[in-house]
């Protein structure tokens, strides 16, 4: 690996980036505060701010009253210096969000696919609609990250397999990049939910954790050392296929009554999927219309749904215990509509059940990400790429 010499240009670039990241995280700040946090002298900090102002990356947004002298100018990153798009793609539609370089989300729209079979056209339509809502030209978007269900090949970047999205296959990524004329990344939706959890949620202080997704599908994302573990073929985390006692092997597909979409007829997914959870709820006298509603009702009134939550926790513990025994992540986060609906009552029961069958006991927590976790993870990943590009090319 080639090493860049410590030239004045490189040092300026490093200083500029450090200041920009500082302003993103803590701004607005005065010149003196920037110097104090970065260790730069007043002269160097002044030169740095002049360069960044000239490039349109920072601006004065106010003043800070001081002592006897004049008020100090407060600097902040210019929000419009770059924009990114994040998308969640599913069989029911596409949700697209636009964020500026500071991370502030400026638009979010959902587009009904209306039977559209072309992924490129569907994504393009959603992005255009989001850009109109944000009043941002599509050409100003620096990066796109798209979350989809299924297996994403880490080598090609294309979706290799997805129950819900048969039109997504090899070649879609190239078509998207050609159409949008910008860097595009396709990522597994549960992996993006884990990125959001690491950045904004229950895993903010955890380098190692696993996120279990209970929603339209059943999924898992593993983060080790602060990095996603995708596996050689991108199939890491397909925990719905895990063989478990009491149900057939996952070698067949059925139609989900709850979702009207294909689902595994065996394995862990068939034990904790929406249809199975709804059947379990009915057996315990819960009459709410959906599995998510039943879980939420039981969690809100444990005296009514105590036995239901206990049995559901045991089922989920099979998957959590398998992950814990192999990886010992220390933290398992429950996410997705059903995982969120169970709240602390379900999480505590799962943790207890896992503790009875494992040599170690992970902490089980409920997602703390607000809003759409897949979309937030997509925007976060896109922002990291955009900032890498913009912040690393500021010095002459």
TIGU-719474 format. One record per residue (C-alpha): x, z, y; residue in three letters. Coordinates in nm, 4 decimals. Each point is the difference from the previous one (the first is absolute). Last residue first. Layout:
<recs>
+----------+----------+----------+------+
!        x !        z !        y ! resn !
+----------+----------+----------+------+
!        X !        Z !        Y !  ALA !
...
+----------+----------+----------+------+
</recs>
This chain:
<recs>
+----------+----------+----------+------+
!        x !        z !        y ! resn !
+----------+----------+----------+------+
!  -0.5485 !  -0.3160 !   2.2786 !  UNK !
!  -0.1875 !   0.3008 !  -0.1323 !  UNK !
!  -0.3629 !   0.0065 !  -0.1054 !  UNK !
!   0.0075 !  -0.1561 !  -0.3443 !  UNK !
!  -0.0329 !   0.3004 !  -0.2288 !  UNK !
!  -0.3032 !   0.1496 !   0.1765 !  UNK !
!  -0.2115 !  -0.3135 !  -0.0271 !  UNK !
!   0.0716 !  -0.0931 !  -0.3623 !  UNK !
!   0.0115 !   0.3498 !  -0.1465 !  UNK !
!  -0.2964 !   0.0931 !   0.2176 !  UNK !
!  -0.1996 !  -0.2887 !  -0.1436 !  UNK !
!   0.0870 !   0.0893 !  -0.3590 !  UNK !
!  -0.0876 !   0.3678 !   0.0428 !  UNK !
!  -0.3182 !  -0.0973 !   0.1836 !  UNK !
!  -0.1120 !  -0.2212 !  -0.2892 !  UNK !
!   0.0455 !   0.2869 !  -0.2473 !  UNK !
!  -0.2001 !   0.2354 !   0.2231 !  UNK !
!  -0.2740 !  -0.2602 !   0.0514 !  UNK !
!  -0.0316 !  -0.0485 !  -0.3764 !  UNK !
!  -0.0027 !   0.3745 !  -0.0619 !  UNK !
!  -0.2728 !   0.0489 !   0.2592 !  UNK !
!  -0.2022 !  -0.2804 !  -0.1585 !  UNK !
!   0.0351 !   0.1522 !  -0.3457 !  UNK !
!  -0.0810 !   0.3504 !   0.1277 !  UNK !
!  -0.3204 !  -0.1030 !   0.1858 !  UNK !
!  -0.0797 !   0.2828 !   0.2394 !  UNK !
!   0.1783 !   0.3328 !   0.0073 !  UNK !
!   0.2829 !   0.0699 !  -0.2413 !  UNK !
!  -0.0059 !   0.3580 !  -0.1304 !  UNK !
!  -0.0399 !  -0.0930 !  -0.3668 !  UNK !
!  -0.0941 !   0.2914 !  -0.2229 !  UNK !
!   0.2737 !   0.2121 !  -0.1546 !  UNK !
!   0.1243 !   0.0826 !  -0.3497 !  UNK !
!   0.3192 !   0.2081 !  -0.0108 !  UNK !
!   0.1866 !  -0.0712 !  -0.3197 !  UNK !
!   0.0151 !   0.2468 !  -0.2882 !  UNK !
!   0.2923 !  -0.0172 !  -0.2411 !  UNK !
!  -0.0015 !   0.0432 !  -0.3792 !  UNK !
!  -0.3303 !  -0.1903 !  -0.0089 !  UNK !
!  -0.3268 !   0.0660 !  -0.1853 !  UNK !
!  -0.1446 !   0.3064 !   0.1770 !  UNK !
!   0.1516 !  -0.0868 !   0.3374 !  UNK !
!  -0.1729 !  -0.3378 !  -0.0111 !  UNK !
!  -0.3391 !   0.1715 !  -0.0272 !  UNK !
!   0.0789 !   0.2348 !   0.2899 !  UNK !
!   0.1128 !  -0.2843 !   0.2244 !  UNK !
!  -0.3092 !  -0.2011 !  -0.0923 !  UNK !
!  -0.2261 !   0.2954 !   0.0836 !  UNK !
!   0.1673 !   0.0527 !   0.3359 !  UNK !
!  -0.0304 !  -0.3697 !   0.0878 !  UNK !
!  -0.3719 !  -0.0052 !  -0.0901 !  UNK !
!  -0.0881 !   0.2943 !   0.2252 !  UNK !
!   0.2418 !  -0.1233 !   0.2714 !  UNK !
!  -0.1795 !  -0.3279 !   0.0608 !  UNK !
!  -0.1965 !  -0.1767 !  -0.2709 !  UNK !
!  -0.1153 !  -0.2704 !   0.2414 !  UNK !
!   0.3582 !  -0.0974 !   0.0922 !  UNK !
!   0.0874 !  -0.0857 !  -0.3585 !  UNK !
!  -0.3279 !  -0.1881 !  -0.0410 !  UNK !
!   0.0472 !  -0.2132 !   0.3114 !  UNK !
!   0.3688 !  -0.0675 !  -0.0591 !  UNK !
!   0.2690 !   0.2672 !   0.0018 !  UNK !
!   0.1208 !   0.2982 !  -0.2020 !  UNK !
!   0.3596 !   0.0952 !   0.0811 !  UNK !
!   0.2379 !   0.1232 !  -0.2706 !  UNK !
!   0.2974 !   0.2097 !   0.1101 !  UNK !
!   0.3003 !   0.1336 !  -0.1920 !  UNK !
!   0.0933 !  -0.3472 !  -0.1256 !  UNK !
!   0.0877 !   0.1163 !  -0.3558 !  UNK !
!   0.0508 !  -0.3615 !  -0.1145 !  UNK !
!  -0.0840 !  -0.0167 !  -0.3719 !  UNK !
!  -0.1933 !   0.3245 !  -0.0492 !  UNK !
!  -0.1648 !  -0.0237 !   0.3405 !  UNK !
!  -0.1246 !  -0.3548 !  -0.0430 !  UNK !
!  -0.1548 !   0.0785 !  -0.3375 !  UNK !
!  -0.1420 !   0.3279 !   0.1332 !  UNK !
!  -0.1678 !  -0.1792 !   0.2909 !  UNK !
!  -0.1610 !  -0.2529 !  -0.2339 !  UNK !
!  -0.1347 !   0.2558 !  -0.2449 !  UNK !
!  -0.0875 !   0.2311 !   0.2928 !  UNK !
!  -0.2630 !  -0.2499 !   0.1161 !  UNK !
!  -0.2081 !   0.0701 !  -0.3087 !  UNK !
!   0.0456 !   0.3769 !   0.0308 !  UNK !
!  -0.0987 !  -0.0145 !   0.3670 !  UNK !
!  -0.3183 !  -0.1905 !  -0.0871 !  UNK !
!  -0.0922 !   0.2709 !  -0.2486 !  UNK !
!   0.0516 !   0.2799 !   0.2509 !  UNK !
!  -0.1707 !  -0.1921 !   0.2794 !  UNK !
!  -0.3103 !  -0.0540 !  -0.2163 !  UNK !
!  -0.0010 !   0.3635 !  -0.1094 !  UNK !
!   0.0029 !   0.1229 !   0.3587 !  UNK !
!  -0.2482 !  -0.2505 !   0.1443 !  UNK !
!  -0.2801 !   0.2230 !   0.1227 !  UNK !
!   0.2001 !   0.3154 !   0.0689 !  UNK !
!   0.2761 !  -0.2230 !   0.1341 !  UNK !
!  -0.2227 !  -0.1208 !   0.2876 !  UNK !
!   0.1986 !  -0.2295 !   0.2286 !  UNK !
!   0.2304 !  -0.1082 !  -0.2825 !  UNK !
!  -0.2991 !  -0.0801 !  -0.2231 !  UNK !
!  -0.1668 !  -0.2020 !   0.2762 !  UNK !
!   0.3198 !  -0.1950 !   0.0721 !  UNK !
!   0.0484 !  -0.0759 !  -0.3686 !  UNK !
!  -0.3586 !  -0.1188 !  -0.0361 !  UNK !
!   0.0177 !  -0.2148 !   0.3132 !  UNK !
!   0.3213 !  -0.1636 !  -0.1228 !  UNK !
!  -0.1577 !  -0.0709 !  -0.3384 !  UNK !
!  -0.2988 !  -0.1624 !   0.1673 !  UNK !
!  -0.3741 !   0.0677 !   0.0471 !  UNK !
!  -0.0009 !   0.3840 !   0.0034 !  UNK !
!  -0.1834 !   0.1448 !  -0.3014 !  UNK !
!   0.2348 !   0.2699 !  -0.1308 !  UNK !
!  -0.1373 !   0.1639 !  -0.3155 !  UNK !
!   0.3232 !   0.0532 !  -0.1918 !  UNK !
!  -0.0511 !  -0.2993 !  -0.2292 !  UNK !
!  -0.0796 !  -0.2059 !   0.3108 !  UNK !
!   0.3386 !   0.0937 !   0.1463 !  UNK !
!   0.1807 !  -0.1057 !  -0.3162 !  UNK !
!  -0.1781 !  -0.3362 !   0.0027 !  UNK !
!   0.0959 !  -0.0449 !   0.3665 !  UNK !
!   0.3629 !   0.0859 !  -0.0770 !  UNK !
!   0.0063 !  -0.2506 !  -0.2863 !  UNK !
!  -0.1472 !  -0.2781 !   0.2161 !  UNK !
!   0.2288 !   0.0772 !   0.2947 !  UNK !
!   0.3217 !  -0.0035 !  -0.2019 !  UNK !
!   0.1487 !   0.3222 !  -0.1378 !  UNK !
!  -0.0129 !  -0.0605 !  -0.3767 !  UNK !
!  -0.0062 !  -0.3808 !   0.0154 !  UNK !
!   0.3123 !  -0.0017 !   0.2152 !  UNK !
!   0.1854 !   0.2315 !  -0.2381 !  UNK !
!  -0.0232 !  -0.2502 !  -0.2843 !  UNK !
!  -0.2894 !  -0.2186 !  -0.1043 !  UNK !
!  -0.2539 !  -0.2551 !   0.1234 !  UNK !
!   0.2105 !  -0.0929 !   0.3027 !  UNK !
!  -0.2008 !  -0.1258 !   0.2961 !  UNK !
!  -0.1433 !  -0.3308 !   0.1216 !  UNK !
!  -0.2234 !   0.0233 !   0.3101 !  UNK !
!  -0.3599 !   0.1020 !   0.0656 !  UNK !
!   0.1261 !   0.3168 !   0.1699 !  UNK !
!  -0.2027 !   0.2789 !  -0.1578 !  UNK !
!  -0.1015 !  -0.1892 !  -0.3155 !  UNK !
!   0.3616 !  -0.1005 !  -0.0610 !  UNK !
!   0.0132 !  -0.3063 !  -0.2228 !  UNK !
!   0.2206 !   0.0276 !  -0.3092 !  UNK !
!   0.3559 !  -0.0907 !  -0.0890 !  UNK !
!   0.1832 !   0.0642 !  -0.3258 !  UNK !
!   0.3356 !   0.1285 !  -0.1261 !  UNK !
!   0.0163 !   0.3382 !   0.1734 !  UNK !
!  -0.0089 !   0.2067 !  -0.3218 !  UNK !
!  -0.3323 !   0.1651 !  -0.0713 !  UNK !
!  -0.0961 !   0.3385 !   0.1497 !  UNK !
!   0.0269 !   0.3619 !  -0.1159 !  UNK !
!   0.3739 !   0.0462 !   0.0257 !  UNK !
!   0.1912 !  -0.1902 !   0.2688 !  UNK !
!   0.1774 !  -0.3355 !   0.0069 !  UNK !
!   0.1243 !  -0.0748 !   0.3561 !  UNK !
!  -0.1322 !  -0.3398 !   0.1141 !  UNK !
!  -0.1579 !   0.1448 !   0.3152 !  UNK !
!   0.3472 !   0.1265 !   0.0854 !  UNK !
!   0.1114 !  -0.3358 !   0.1387 !  UNK !
!   0.2585 !   0.1841 !   0.2100 !  UNK !
!   0.3095 !  -0.2029 !  -0.0798 !  UNK !
!  -0.1002 !  -0.3606 !  -0.0666 !  UNK !
!   0.2204 !  -0.1673 !   0.2591 !  UNK !
!   0.2034 !  -0.1842 !  -0.2650 !  UNK !
!   0.3111 !   0.2183 !   0.0103 !  UNK !
!  -0.1834 !   0.3100 !   0.1204 !  UNK !
!  -0.1581 !   0.0599 !   0.3410 !  UNK !
!   0.1555 !   0.3367 !   0.0915 !  UNK !
!  -0.0630 !   0.0516 !   0.3691 !  UNK !
!   0.2849 !   0.1637 !   0.1891 !  UNK !
!   0.0208 !   0.3460 !   0.1640 !  UNK !
!   0.2263 !   0.1311 !  -0.2743 !  UNK !
!  -0.2635 !  -0.0865 !  -0.2558 !  UNK !
!  -0.3447 !  -0.1247 !   0.0991 !  UNK !
!  -0.2495 !  -0.0743 !  -0.2746 !  UNK !
!  -0.3304 !  -0.1803 !   0.0467 !  UNK !
!  -0.2884 !   0.0279 !  -0.2408 !  UNK !
!  -0.3208 !  -0.1894 !  -0.0516 !  UNK !
!  -0.3625 !   0.0163 !  -0.1136 !  UNK !
!  -0.2320 !  -0.2664 !   0.1388 !  UNK !
!  -0.3044 !  -0.0003 !   0.2268 !  UNK !
!   0.1284 !   0.3396 !   0.1098 !  UNK !
!   0.2187 !   0.2657 !  -0.1561 !  UNK !
!   0.3622 !  -0.0438 !   0.1096 !  UNK !
!   0.2678 !   0.2388 !  -0.1221 !  UNK !
!   0.2952 !   0.0465 !   0.2366 !  UNK !
!   0.3285 !   0.1242 !  -0.1441 !  UNK !
!   0.2654 !   0.1917 !   0.1891 !  UNK !
!   0.3741 !   0.0167 !   0.0707 !  UNK !
!   0.1464 !   0.0003 !   0.3526 !  UNK !
!  -0.2700 !   0.2437 !   0.1090 !  UNK !
!  -0.0384 !   0.1346 !   0.3557 !  UNK !
!  -0.2623 !  -0.2510 !   0.1151 !  UNK !
!  -0.1700 !   0.0000 !  -0.3415 !  UNK !
!  -0.3426 !   0.1323 !   0.1074 !  UNK !
!  -0.0542 !  -0.2695 !   0.2595 !  UNK !
!   0.1458 !  -0.2067 !   0.2825 !  UNK !
!   0.3207 !  -0.1733 !  -0.1060 !  UNK !
!   0.0251 !   0.0911 !  -0.3691 !  UNK !
!  -0.3763 !  -0.0299 !  -0.0497 !  UNK !
!   0.0001 !  -0.3371 !   0.1778 !  UNK !
!   0.2779 !  -0.1239 !  -0.2270 !  UNK !
!  -0.1990 !   0.1289 !  -0.2993 !  UNK !
!  -0.3086 !  -0.1941 !   0.1134 !  UNK !
!   0.2241 !  -0.3067 !   0.0240 !  UNK !
!   0.1087 !   0.0486 !  -0.3602 !  UNK !
!  -0.3676 !   0.0275 !  -0.0952 !  UNK !
!  -0.0708 !  -0.3383 !   0.1607 !  UNK !
!   0.2776 !  -0.1848 !  -0.1827 !  UNK !
!   0.2077 !  -0.1888 !   0.2550 !  UNK !
!  -0.0052 !  -0.3547 !   0.1392 !  UNK !
!   0.2551 !  -0.0607 !   0.2754 !  UNK !
!  -0.0220 !  -0.2642 !   0.2722 !  UNK !
!   0.2684 !  -0.1017 !   0.2519 !  UNK !
!  -0.1536 !  -0.2387 !   0.2559 !  UNK !
!  -0.1189 !  -0.3571 !   0.0115 !  UNK !
!  -0.3557 !   0.1092 !  -0.0834 !  UNK !
!  -0.0848 !  -0.3053 !  -0.2115 !  UNK !
!   0.3433 !  -0.0543 !  -0.1531 !  UNK !
!   0.0445 !   0.3699 !  -0.0738 !  UNK !
!  -0.3475 !   0.0201 !  -0.1501 !  UNK !
!   0.0574 !  -0.3034 !  -0.2211 !  UNK !
!   0.3320 !   0.1371 !  -0.1215 !  UNK !
!  -0.1714 !   0.3282 !  -0.0894 !  UNK !
!  -0.2836 !  -0.1765 !  -0.1831 !  UNK !
!   0.2424 !  -0.1952 !  -0.2194 !  UNK !
!  -0.0308 !   0.2167 !  -0.3099 !  UNK !
!  -0.3480 !   0.1475 !  -0.0264 !  UNK !
!  -0.2868 !   0.1406 !   0.2022 !  UNK !
!  -0.3144 !  -0.1984 !  -0.0871 !  UNK !
!  -0.0864 !   0.2414 !  -0.2844 !  UNK !
!  -0.0307 !   0.2921 !   0.2443 !  UNK !
!  -0.1852 !   0.2910 !  -0.1612 !  UNK !
!   0.1797 !   0.0279 !  -0.3311 !  UNK !
!   0.3399 !  -0.0574 !   0.1599 !  UNK !
!   0.3145 !  -0.1505 !  -0.1522 !  UNK !
!   0.3270 !  -0.1458 !   0.1212 !  UNK !
!  -0.0559 !   0.0385 !   0.3738 !  UNK !
!   0.2910 !  -0.1696 !   0.1754 !  UNK !
!   0.3108 !   0.1687 !   0.1436 !  UNK !
!   0.2268 !  -0.2219 !  -0.2123 !  UNK !
!   0.2376 !   0.2692 !  -0.1254 !  UNK !
!  -0.2120 !   0.3147 !   0.0393 !  UNK !
!  -0.2924 !  -0.1697 !  -0.1817 !  UNK !
!  -0.3180 !   0.1608 !   0.1340 !  UNK !
!  -0.2308 !   0.1482 !  -0.2631 !  UNK !
!  -0.3629 !   0.0641 !   0.0898 !  UNK !
!  -0.1967 !   0.1006 !   0.3068 !  UNK !
!   0.1002 !  -0.1550 !   0.3316 !  UNK !
!   0.1674 !   0.1264 !   0.3183 !  UNK !
!   0.1243 !  -0.2551 !   0.2524 !  UNK !
!   0.2902 !   0.0589 !   0.2378 !  UNK !
!   0.0429 !  -0.2352 !   0.2959 !  UNK !
!   0.2849 !  -0.0037 !   0.2523 !  UNK !
!   0.0877 !  -0.0979 !   0.3574 !  UNK !
!  -0.3449 !  -0.0848 !   0.1354 !  UNK !
!   0.0237 !  -0.1712 !   0.3401 !  UNK !
!  -0.0952 !  -0.3433 !  -0.1385 !  UNK !
!  -0.3400 !   0.1367 !  -0.1017 !  UNK !
!  -0.0756 !   0.0563 !   0.3675 !  UNK !
!  -0.1119 !   0.3534 !   0.0838 !  UNK !
!  -0.3381 !   0.0771 !   0.1517 !  UNK !
!  -0.0422 !   0.2821 !  -0.2534 !  UNK !
!  -0.3407 !  -0.1259 !  -0.1143 !  UNK !
!   0.1226 !  -0.3571 !   0.0101 !  UNK !
!   0.3050 !   0.0963 !  -0.2032 !  UNK !
!  -0.2192 !   0.1733 !  -0.2576 !  UNK !
!  -0.2191 !  -0.3109 !  -0.0384 !  UNK !
!   0.3061 !  -0.2230 !  -0.0360 !  UNK !
!   0.1465 !   0.2351 !  -0.2603 !  UNK !
!  -0.3214 !   0.0079 !  -0.2040 !  UNK !
!  -0.0379 !  -0.3794 !   0.0033 !  UNK !
!   0.3658 !  -0.0529 !  -0.0961 !  UNK !
!  -0.0356 !   0.2444 !  -0.2897 !  UNK !
!  -0.3040 !  -0.1846 !  -0.1398 !  UNK !
!   0.1525 !  -0.3433 !   0.0560 !  UNK !
!   0.3188 !   0.0984 !  -0.1845 !  UNK !
!  -0.1879 !   0.1729 !  -0.2818 !  UNK !
!  -0.2066 !  -0.3131 !  -0.0774 !  UNK !
!  -0.3015 !   0.0815 !  -0.2156 !  UNK !
!  -0.2382 !   0.0950 !   0.2783 !  UNK !
!  -0.3172 !   0.1402 !  -0.1565 !  UNK !
!  -0.1225 !   0.1417 !   0.3285 !  UNK !
!   0.3328 !   0.1824 !   0.0484 !  UNK !
!  -0.1625 !   0.2504 !   0.2367 !  UNK !
!   0.2431 !   0.0771 !   0.2820 !  UNK !
!   0.0836 !   0.3509 !   0.1156 !  UNK !
!   0.1495 !   0.0624 !   0.3437 !  UNK !
!   0.2475 !   0.2458 !   0.1505 !  UNK !
!   0.1618 !  -0.0174 !   0.3422 !  UNK !
!   0.2508 !   0.1758 !   0.2267 !  UNK !
!   0.1676 !   0.2331 !  -0.2473 !  UNK !
!   0.2728 !   0.1975 !   0.1769 !  UNK !
!   0.3245 !  -0.0175 !  -0.1969 !  UNK !
!   0.2290 !  -0.0181 !   0.3032 !  UNK !
!   0.0727 !  -0.3674 !  -0.0740 !  UNK !
!  -0.3664 !  -0.0946 !   0.0356 !  UNK !
!  -0.2453 !   0.0119 !  -0.2880 !  UNK !
!  -0.2466 !  -0.2579 !  -0.1339 !  UNK !
!  -0.2314 !   0.0711 !  -0.2943 !  UNK !
!  -0.1602 !  -0.2221 !  -0.2604 !  UNK !
!  -0.2616 !   0.0920 !  -0.2594 !  UNK !
!  -0.0733 !  -0.2697 !  -0.2563 !  UNK !
!  -0.3146 !  -0.0095 !  -0.2083 !  UNK !
!  -0.1938 !   0.1218 !  -0.3031 !  UNK !
!   0.2497 !  -0.1274 !  -0.2574 !  UNK !
!   0.2871 !   0.1760 !   0.1758 !  UNK !
!   0.2698 !  -0.0728 !   0.2565 !  UNK !
!   0.1361 !   0.2702 !   0.2304 !  UNK !
!   0.1864 !  -0.1436 !   0.2956 !  UNK !
!   0.2706 !   0.1047 !   0.2452 !  UNK !
!   0.0961 !  -0.1986 !   0.3081 !  UNK !
!   0.2880 !   0.0617 !   0.2395 !  UNK !
!   0.0571 !  -0.0079 !   0.3756 !  UNK !
!   0.3117 !   0.0032 !   0.2178 !  UNK !
!   0.1049 !   0.0734 !   0.3602 !  UNK !
!  -0.3644 !   0.0758 !   0.0824 !  UNK !
!   0.0409 !   0.3766 !  -0.0364 !  UNK !
!   0.2864 !   0.0163 !   0.2534 !  UNK !
!   0.2123 !   0.2912 !  -0.1211 !  UNK !
!  -0.0073 !   0.2961 !   0.2355 !  UNK !
!   0.2055 !   0.1256 !   0.2949 !  UNK !
!  -0.0738 !   0.2913 !   0.2344 !  UNK !
!   0.1690 !  -0.0160 !   0.3409 !  UNK !
!   0.1481 !   0.3251 !   0.1309 !  UNK !
!  -0.1499 !   0.1552 !   0.3131 !  UNK !
!   0.2322 !   0.0176 !   0.2987 !  UNK !
!   0.2306 !   0.2981 !   0.0452 !  UNK !
!  -0.0818 !   0.3674 !   0.0505 !  UNK !
!  -0.1130 !   0.0690 !  -0.3537 !  UNK !
!  -0.1915 !  -0.2300 !  -0.2268 !  UNK !
!  -0.3365 !  -0.1729 !  -0.0065 !  UNK !
!  -0.0181 !  -0.2615 !  -0.2713 !  UNK !
!  -0.1045 !  -0.3462 !   0.1030 !  UNK !
!  -0.2106 !  -0.2761 !  -0.1506 !  UNK !
!  -0.0119 !  -0.2986 !  -0.2342 !  UNK !
!   0.3366 !  -0.1638 !   0.0700 !  UNK !
!   0.0498 !  -0.2866 !  -0.2437 !  UNK !
!   0.1705 !  -0.0763 !  -0.3285 !  UNK !
!   0.0308 !  -0.3107 !  -0.2173 !  UNK !
!  -0.0246 !  -0.2709 !   0.2669 !  UNK !
!   0.3508 !  -0.1286 !  -0.0579 !  UNK !
!   0.1087 !   0.1020 !   0.3492 !  UNK !
!  -0.1484 !   0.3446 !  -0.0531 !  UNK !
!   0.2006 !   0.0403 !  -0.3210 !  UNK !
!   0.3243 !  -0.0953 !   0.1715 !  UNK !
!  -0.0667 !   0.2307 !   0.2971 !  UNK !
!  -0.0877 !   0.2825 !  -0.2364 !  UNK !
!   0.3319 !  -0.0383 !  -0.1795 !  UNK !
!   0.1985 !  -0.0113 !   0.3216 !  UNK !
!  -0.1664 !   0.3213 !   0.1172 !  UNK !
!   0.0612 !   0.1698 !  -0.3340 !  UNK !
!   0.3660 !  -0.1038 !   0.0115 !  UNK !
!   0.0425 !   0.1389 !   0.3526 !  UNK !
!  -0.1823 !   0.3235 !  -0.0819 !  UNK !
!   0.2176 !   0.0503 !  -0.3084 !  UNK !
!  -0.1413 !  -0.0561 !  -0.3463 !  UNK !
!  -0.0552 !   0.2810 !  -0.2514 !  UNK !
!  -0.3187 !  -0.1591 !  -0.1292 !  UNK !
!  -0.2437 !   0.2854 !   0.0699 !  UNK !
!   0.1697 !   0.1100 !   0.3232 !  UNK !
!   0.0449 !  -0.3529 !   0.1311 !  UNK !
!  -0.3637 !  -0.0857 !  -0.0647 !  UNK !
!  -0.1037 !   0.3221 !   0.1713 !  UNK !
!   0.2168 !  -0.0804 !   0.3026 !  UNK !
!  -0.1468 !  -0.3503 !   0.0287 !  UNK !
!  -0.3484 !   0.1480 !  -0.0092 !  UNK !
!  -0.2260 !  -0.0168 !  -0.3038 !  UNK !
!  -0.3418 !  -0.1439 !  -0.0927 !  UNK !
!   0.0527 !   0.0241 !  -0.2871 !  UNK !
!   0.0618 !   0.2022 !  -0.3121 !  UNK !
!  -0.0209 !  -0.2302 !  -0.3049 !  UNK !
!  -0.0131 !  -0.3435 !   0.1582 !  UNK !
!   0.2344 !   0.1091 !   0.2797 !  UNK !
!   0.2512 !   0.1298 !  -0.2527 !  UNK !
!  -0.0244 !  -0.3204 !  -0.2022 !  UNK !
!   0.0711 !  -0.1987 !   0.3161 !  UNK !
!   0.2931 !   0.2231 !   0.0963 !  UNK !
!   0.1597 !  -0.0231 !  -0.3449 !  UNK !
!  -0.0471 !  -0.3769 !   0.0017 !  UNK !
!   0.1687 !  -0.0405 !   0.3356 !  UNK !
!   0.2886 !   0.2254 !  -0.1019 !  UNK !
!   0.0565 !  -0.1934 !  -0.3224 !  UNK !
!  -0.0108 !  -0.3335 !   0.1828 !  UNK !
!   0.2344 !   0.1253 !   0.2703 !  UNK !
!   0.2414 !   0.1202 !  -0.2672 !  UNK !
!  -0.0176 !  -0.3380 !  -0.1736 !  UNK !
!   0.0725 !  -0.1839 !   0.3247 !  UNK !
!   0.2896 !   0.2340 !   0.0840 !  UNK !
!   0.1539 !  -0.0853 !  -0.3378 !  UNK !
!   0.0118 !   0.2477 !  -0.2878 !  UNK !
!   0.0751 !  -0.2644 !  -0.2624 !  UNK !
!  -0.2833 !  -0.1273 !  -0.2193 !  UNK !
!   0.0486 !   0.0744 !  -0.3685 !  UNK !
!  -0.0395 !  -0.2748 !  -0.2617 !  UNK !
!  -0.1417 !   0.1038 !  -0.3375 !  UNK !
+----------+----------+----------+------+
</recs>
